[in-house]
Amino acid sequence: MSIDLFHIIDDVQVIIYKDGVYTQVEVFERDSSVYAAKGRGFIRLLAGGRTTYPRATWLQLGSHHKINPGDNLVAPSIKQGLRICG
């Protein structure tokens, strides 16, 4: 059984807003979803600036991304990099 780990997306960062503080953090992908580093963990980035962490929103992703019908941001394989969605 293999575990799908978080993989950094090179040269991509996101601005996270939480409790009045803006933080620029690295972006990761796992199972085609996009995540932001949060302390020693990760929060998933959702459409419309929402995240899986209720008190945090994301403002700007340093690259283009896709959104699937489930309202998650979708990262293509990290080998292909993020692409502009048509």
C-alpha positions in Angstrom: 0.0 0.0 0.0 1.5 3.3 -1.0 0.7 6.6 0.7 0.2 9.7 -1.5 2.2 12.4 0.2 2.1 16.2 -0.2 4.4 17.5 -2.9 5.6 21.1 -3.2 4.6 22.9 -6.4 7.8 24.7 -7.4 7.8 28.5 -7.8 4.1 28.8 -6.6 3.1 30.6 -3.4 -0.3 31.8 -2.0 -1.3 34.6 0.3 -3.3 33.4 3.2 -5.4 35.8 5.4 -6.2 34.8 9.0 -7.2 36.9 12.0 -6.0 40.2 10.3 -2.6 38.8 9.2 -1.5 38.1 5.7 1.0 35.4 5.2 2.8 34.2 2.0 3.2 30.4 2.1 4.3 27.6 -0.2 1.8 25.6 -2.2 1.5 21.8 -2.3 -0.5 19.2 -4.2 -1.8 15.9 -3.1 -4.3 13.7 -5.0 -4.8 16.5 -7.5 -6.0 19.0 -4.8 -4.1 22.2 -3.9 -3.0 22.9 -0.4 -1.2 25.7 1.5 1.3 25.1 4.3 -0.2 25.9 7.7 2.3 25.6 10.6 3.4 22.0 10.5 0.3 20.9 8.5 -1.7 21.8 5.4 -5.0 23.4 4.5 -6.9 22.7 1.3 -7.6 25.7 -1.0 -11.2 25.8 -2.2 -12.9 27.9 -4.9 -13.8 31.5 -4.1 -10.9 32.1 -1.7 -12.3 29.6 0.9 -10.2 27.0 2.7 -10.8 23.9 4.8 -9.7 26.0 7.8 -12.7 28.1 8.7 -10.8 31.1 9.9 -8.5 31.4 6.9 -9.1 32.5 3.3 -6.7 32.7 0.4 -6.3 35.9 -1.6 -3.9 35.2 -4.4 -2.4 32.1 -5.9 0.9 32.7 -7.6 -0.2 30.7 -10.7 -3.3 29.7 -12.5 -5.4 26.7 -11.4 -8.4 24.6 -12.3 -11.6 24.2 -10.3 -13.5 20.9 -10.4 -17.2 20.5 -9.9 -16.6 19.6 -6.2 -15.4 23.2 -5.6 -11.8 22.1 -5.0 -8.8 23.6 -6.7 -7.2 21.0 -8.9 -3.5 20.7 -9.5 -2.3 18.7 -12.5 0.6 16.4 -12.0 3.5 18.3 -10.5 5.6 17.1 -13.4 3.4 19.2 -15.7 3.1 22.2 -13.5 0.0 24.3 -13.0 -1.8 25.3 -16.2 -4.3 27.9 -17.2 -7.8 26.5 -17.3 -9.7 27.1 -20.6 
